[in-house]
């Protein structure tokens, strides 16, 4: 059988089809970009890896067991929100050391319960804060515990600038604006939980909300005063207890990421199943320190992108 003659040159019809196809694709791409279906910015985000080394804004929810301790970093400035119980001091100090933190711009106590201020004295022995921030609260709620007395003594030894803040106050952390949403006033409330400093941090176009142990009573007050309140990242109130994170509050805030700080098999049953159900209505991105260890939220202002990484449990 004779061999068919072949040519190295492509046939004319295929070449024309290819040119027409390329023109059509180019037109469709331009139309898609104009219509907003795709964006160049989204493509850049997909190719950018956000890490602890390059993210300008970071939130570290440190796994301190049954308590809270949160490190916030913005453009190189640092704030430690709460410090867990006294037994968590080694974990917190080791964590801060691993991030090369030798000084705090702010040390913030959301309220005066032991699982929020217990480790501050030992931390202040090693790492000094420039500013110490507390909430304003009624004299009838001043604690009489040894933990509170040790905390006061430790604050005094730091020589830090001391401030008691309430709703309406604000300060800067790097390029982040920190606004105090609660406590609303120094009037008497039912518990120390509802004297919690509630901090809204705005960085670029991203918003974080830190709620201490705020309960539903104070959530209602905040919604009345801030009806447009939203948050990309939420530190759930009171360790995920059913006393906090009400359906109405979450329906307004609509968080994309939520962190819950609590201990493994804690005696309080935190987080409550009802709280997890409420949260599931708004996001699948719920991180629990008792299950996933340290929880780190990262934000990059150039790409407008964010993500969460966890350390995992040993």
N, C-alpha and C positions, 0 to 999 in steps of 0.2 A: 504494500500500500504506500502510495506516495505521501511524503510528509507535507502537512499544510504549511504554506508560507506565512510567516508572522512578521510583524513590523514593530519596531521599537517606538514608533510615534503613536500617541493616543489618537483614537478616532475622533473626528470632528464633533459628532453629536455629544459625546461624553464631556468634552471640554466646555461646550456651550452650556450644558446642564450644570456643570460645576460652578461656572461663573454666575449663572442665574441663582443657584442655591446660595452662594455666598452673599449675593446682593440681598436676597430675601432675609437671610439670617441677620445681616447688619441692620436692615430696616426694622425687623422685629425687636432687636436688642435696644435700638434707640427709642422705639415706642414704649418698651417696657420700662426703661429708665425714666422717661418723661412721666409715665403714669404712676411711678412710685412702686411698681411691683417688685423691683429689685433696686438696690442702692449700692453705690460704690463703697459707702461707709460700712455696710453689712459685710461686704466681701473682705474689707480690711480687718474687721473684727474677727472673722473666721480664721484669718491667718496670724492673729496676734495671740501669743501665749502670755496670760497674766500670771505673774508669780509673786511670791512674797518679796523677792528682790527688786521688782520693778513697779509694783502697784503703789500709786501715790497715797491712796486711802485704804486703810485696813482696820478690820474689827476682829479681835481675837477673843473668843469666848473660851476661857481657860477651864479645863475640866478639873474643878476643885471639889468634886463630890457634891454633897448637899449644901449648896451655897452659890454665890455669884462672884465672879471676878472677870472683868472684861477690859482688855487693853485696846485702846483706840489710837491709831497712828494717822496723822495727816501731815504730809509734806515734812516729815522728820520730827514733828512735835508729838508728844505722847500724853495720854490721859489714862489712868487706871481707875475704872469705875468699880468700886467695891473690892473686897479682898478676902472673901470666904471666911471660914472658921480659922481659929489659930493654928490648927493642925495642917492647914493648907499652905502655910508660909513657905515651906521648902519647895513645894511644887511651883508656887508663883515666882519665887526668887530665881529658881532654875530656869523657868520659862523666860523671864525678863532678861536674864543673863544670856540665854541662847539667842536673843534678839539684840544683843549688845546695848541694852538700855542701862545706863548708869545714873540717870536723873529723870525725874518725871516733871513735866510741865504742870500737870494737874493730878491730884489724888482726890477722888470724889467718892464720898459715902452717900449712897442713895437714902439710907435710913440707918437707925442705930441698933439693928438686930445683930447678934453675934455671927450669924452666917454671912454677914455682909461687911463687918468691920474687924473681925477677929484677928486677921493676919497683918493688919496695918502696922501695929507696933514693931513687929519683927522686920517687916519690909522697910520701915523708916529708919531702922538701925543701919541698913545697908544702902538703900536708895532714897535719897532725899527729894521731896517734892518742892517745887517753887510755890505752888498754890494748893491749898486744901479747901475743898468745897463741901458743904453740907446743906441739908434743907432747913428751912425755917419751920419750927413746930411749937405747939403750945407747951407751956411749962408743966402742965399736968402729965405730959407724956415723956418727960425727961427720965431716961433709964437710971436705975440704981445698981446696975450689975457691975461686977469687977471688970468684965470685958470692956464696958463703956469707960470706966475710970482709967484703965490702961490705955485705951485709945486716946482719951483727952490728954493724958501725960505725954504720950508719944507725939501727938500733934504739936504740943507746946515746945518740945525739944527740937523740932525741925526748923523752927524759925521761919516757916512758910507764911505767905500771905493767906490769911484766913477769911473766908466769905460764907455767910449763910444766905442762900438764895431761895427765891420763890418764883411763881409764874410771872413772866414778863421780863425777867432778867436774861442776860445773854453775854457771851464772851466768844473769843476766837480761838481756834486750835488750828494752827497753820492757816490754810485758806478755807477751812471749814467754819461755818457759823453754828455755834451751839446755843440753842434757845431752850429756856426752862419753861415747860408747860405746866408743871405742878411741883410742889403743892401750890394750890391756888391762893391760899392765905395762911396766916398763922392761927386761924380760929381752931377751936377744939374739934378733933375728929375722933372716930371710934377706935382707931388703932395706929400704931407706928407705921404699919404697912401703907396706910393712906396718907402718910406724910412723905412718901417716897419722892425724891427728885425724879421727875420724868424729863428726859433730855431728848430733844429733837436735833439731830445733826444734819445740816445741809452742806453737801460738798458737790460742787458743780451742779448737775441736774439730778443727783441721787440723794435720797433721804433715808436716814436711819432713826429708829425710835427705841429708846432704852427706858424701861418702865419700872425698874426696881421690883418691889412687891406690891405695886398698885393693884387695888381690888376694884370690883365693879362700881362701887360707890363713887370712886374718883374717876373711873373711866367715863361715867355719865357726865360728870362736871367738865371734863376735858372736851368731850364731844359738844357740849353746849357752848364752850368758849372757842373751840377751834373746829367748826363744822366742816371745813375743807381738808381736815388732816388726812394725809396719806403717808405711806412708808414703803420703800423698797425692801428694807431690812428691819425686822422687828425682833427685839429680845422680849420674849413672852413674859408677862408679869407673873410673879410669885411662883416661879419654878414649874409653870404649867398647871397650877392648881385650878380647881373648878370655881374658885373665888375670883378669877381673873379671865381675861381673854373672852369676854362675852360675845355673843353673836352680833349684837349691835355695834360693838366696838370694832370687831374685825370687818364687818360689812362696810364701815367707813374707811378704815385704814387700808384694807386690801393689800396685805404684804405679799411680796414675791418670795422672800426668804424669811424663815423664822428659826430662831435658836431658843432652845429650852435648856437651862442649866439645872441639873438635879443629880442626886446620887443614885448609885445602883441599888436596887431593892430598898429604897428609903422607906421609912416607917409611915410617911405621909401619903404614899401611893401616887406621888408625882411622877410623870404628868398624868392628870386625870383623863380617862377615856373620853369624857364629854368635851374636854378642851381639844384633844386631838381630832375629834369629829368636827368641831367648829373650824379648826384650822384647815382641815382637808377640803372644806368648801371653797377655800381661796387659793390654796397652793399645795403642791406636792413636795415642795422643798422645805421640809421640817426636819431640823437637826437637833438631836438630843444628846447632851454630853454623856449621859449614863450609858448610851449605846454606841456613840461614835467618837468619844474622846473630845479633844480640842476642836473647836469649830472656827474656821477662819474665813471671813468674808472679804473679798478683794474687789476694788474698783479702779478702773483705769479711765481717766478723764479724756484722754486723746481719742480712744476708740469708743467711749461711752459704754463699755462692757464690764460685766461683773461675773463673779463665780464664787463658789464655796468649796473649800477643801477641808478635809477632816484628818485627824491624826490616827484614828482607829483606836480600839481598845486593846491593851496588851493581853 
